[in-house]
Amino acid sequence: MSRTFLIVFSAFYFLLLAVHVFAGEFGPRSAAPEFYHLLARLTKPLLLLSLIGVTAAVVRRTVLSPFAYWLSAGLVLSLAGDVLLMFQSVAESYFTFGLAAFLCGHIAYIVAFTRTYRRDHEVELLRKQGWLLVAVAGYAVYFFSQLAPSLGSMIAPVMLYTIVITLMLLMALSRFGKVCNASFWPVTAGAALFVASDSVLAWNKFAEDVPFSHFWIMGLYGTAQFLIAAGGWRQLADEAEKAAAHNI
């Protein structure tokens, strides 16, 4: 992937994200709420569709590996979750189905993050920097303990989801030294922003209204998915370069 293409696509993606966030956050209070509601519904799936399209193009140009399969699966399942959550106002079951889709998406990301191409690494970040493990797990436990009294019958599904998304962030951190820094840092930042986005979403839905919730939820989420995908593209490119060098 050329630098020019990445710059152009990034500009397109974040413009699309900005339009979606604006339509979803400020549209209901505008003079044309129905128009902005439709605009938000149209732009939301386009975010993941664009990332899936670029990922497919990168895979065709680089290497088809287990990492590519699982990264793609995570994006596709996230798209399914996005679409399902769009209909949660119709029936509460759509929220549960959307949660399940994202749960499976996080599992796909977990598997993807364990599929690395460097086998001679020495740095085990979570073992040598144990405070990171304590910090991530501690946040998950504390946040869930604060949210639990408001969950009612959803306590078990949300607990499971919390465990899985926490593991997703930990597996992103575990990639340190196993992939190039240009892949590690975007993916790790994306995983952390994903946790932040879902934290706001859960608090807003189950505990109390968060001011400008759509802005925070979708702004963090859209950025998270972009960073995970972009870091994944870099890993695929690096895998291809290593394979080409090995065959020379």
N, C-alpha and C positions, 0 to 999 in steps of 0.2 A: 504494500500500500504506500503510495507516494505521500510525501509531506503535504503537498498542495491539496490532494484529495481529502486528507484527514482534516485540514484546516477548513475546507469548504463544507465538508459533512458536519463538522463540529458546529459551525456557524448555523447551518440549517437545523440541526437537531435542537440546539438551545433556543433558537428562535421559535421553533415549534413548541418546545417546552414552555417558553414564556407566554405564548399565545394560549396554551392550554391552562396554565396557572391563572392567567388574568381572567379568562372566560369563566373558569370554575370558581374563582374567589370573588370577583367583583361583578360578574354577570348577573347574579340573582338580585343585586341591588341597583341594577341599571334600568334604563327606560325600555330595554328590549330583552328581558330575561329569557324568553323562549329561544331567541337567536343565540345567545351566549351558551345556553344549556346545550343546544344542538352542536355548537362549535366545540364545546368541551368534550362531548361524546365522540365527535369525529376525530379530534386531535389525540385523545388519550391512546387508542390502539395504534396510531401511526408512530408513536414513539418507539414501541417495541418492534413493530414491523420494520422500521428503518434499520434498527440495530440487527435484527435477524437477517435482513437482506444484505447488509454489509458483511456480516459474519460469514454468510454463505459464499460471498464473493472472495473473501480472504481465504477461506478454506480451499476453494478451487485453485487459488494462486499459490498456496503454500503447501500444507500437508494435512492429510486426513488422518487424524489421530484420535485416541480415546478422549483426550482433552477436548478436541473439537466437537465430538459427539455430545459430551456432557455439558459443555458450555452452551451449545445450541439448544439442548433440551431444557436447560435452565431458563433461557430467554423465551422459548416457546411456552413453557408452563407459566411463566410470569405474564405473558400476553393473555393466556387463558384466565389467569387470576384477575387481571385488569378488566377484562370483558365481563366476567361474572360479577365483580363488585359494582359495576355500573348499574346492575339491576337489583341491588340489595333493597332499594326503596319499594320494589314490587313485592318481594317476599324475602323474609329474613334468611331463608335457606340459601339464597344466592351468596350471602356473606359467608356462610359455612362452606359452600362449595369453592368460593374464591380463596378462603383460607386454606383449604385442602390443596388447591392448585399451587399456591405459593409455598406451602409446606413441601410439596413434591419438587418445586423449583429449587428450593434451598438444598434439598437432598442432592439434586443434580449438580448444583454448584459445589457442594461438599466433595462429591466424587471427582468433579473436574479439578478441584484444587489439590487433590492428592495425586493427580496424573501430571508429574513433572518430568523434565527431560534431563536434569542434571542428577547424576547418581553419585558424584564424588564430593558432595557438599559435606561440610563439617559443622556448620553452625545450626544447632537446634534451638531456634529462638525461644520457644516456650519453655524449654528446659533450662536454658542458661539465663533467661530473663523471666523468672517465674512470676514476677510482679504483674506482667501482662496477663497471664492466665488468671491470677487472683483478681485483677481489675475488671476484666471482661466478665468472668463468672460472678463476681461480687455485684456488678451492675445488674446483671440478669436477675439474680436472687432478690436484690433490693427492689427493683422495679416491679417484679411480679408480686412481691409481698405487699407493696402499696396498692397494686391493682386488684389483687385477689378478692377483697371484700365486695367489689362491684361486679364481679364476673358471673355470679349465679351459676346457671347450668353450663356456662361456657368455660368453667374453670379448668376442666381437663384438656379440652382442645387448645386453649390458650397456653396452658403449661407446656404441652407437647410442642407447640409452635415456638415458644420461648426457648426451649432446650435446643431445637433444631437450628434456629437462626443464630443462637449463640455459638453452636458448633461451626456454623458456616463462617462466622467471623474468626474463630480460632483457627480453622483450617486455612483461611486466607493468610493469617499471620504466620502459619507454619511453612508457607512457601518461601520465606526468607532464606536466601542462600541457595535455593533449589531452582530459582528462575532468575532472570536478569532483573535489575532494579527497575527498569522501564516497564516491566510487567508487574512486579511485586507491589510497588507503591500505589498505582491506580486501582488495582484489584482490592488491596487492603483498605484504601480510603473509601472505595465503593461499598465494600461490605460493612464498614462502620456507619456510613451514611444510610445504608439500608436498615440497620438496627435503629438508628435515630428516627427514620421515617416511620417505621412500624411502631416505635414507642409513642410517637405523637398520635398516630392513628388509633392505637389501642386506648390511650388515655382519653382521647376525644370521644371515642365511641362508648367506652364503659364507665369512665370516671366523671369527667366534667368537660364542658366545652373549652376548646383551646382557641384563643383568638387567632384569626387568619389561618385556621387549621388546614384548609386546602392548599394554601401557599406553602406551608411548611411540609405537609405530607408529600405532595407531588413534586415540589422543588427538590427536596432531599432524595426522593425516590427516583425521579428522572435522572438526576445527576449520578446517583449510585449505579443505576443500570448502565449508563454510558461509561463510567469509569471501569466497571467490571468487564464490559465488552471490549473496551479499548485496551485494557491490560491483557485480556485474552488474545486479542489480535497480535499484540507484541510477542506473546509467548509462542504463538503459531509461527510467526515470522522467524523467531529465533530458532525454533525447532527445525524449520526448513533450512536455515543457514547452516546449522550444525550437521544436518543430514547431508547437505551438498558438500560441505568440507570433508566429511568422512568418506564420501564416495570418490573424491578426487585422488 
